[in-house]
Amino acid sequence: SGKLRVCAHLCLSFQSERKVMMLTRLALYSELMSCTYKLNPGFLKKP
């Protein structure tokens, strides 16, 4: 059952890494959007 444990651990770490990547990408994206909005307020038109 050692292999299974290692596999599960790898799977979990991979998932958490992907989550971190997604969060980082989201943060970068929101940062970019706010920056774009500051430079060009007409870019994002609020309804």
DAFENFEN-V370997 format. One record per pair of residues at least 24 apart in sequence whose ideal C-beta (glycine too) atoms are under 10 Angstrom apart, sorted by sequence separation. I is the first residue (numbers start at 1). J is the second residue. D is the distance in Angstrom with one decimal. If there is no record, write none. Layout:
i->[I/I]
j->[J/J]
d->[D/D]
This chain:
none
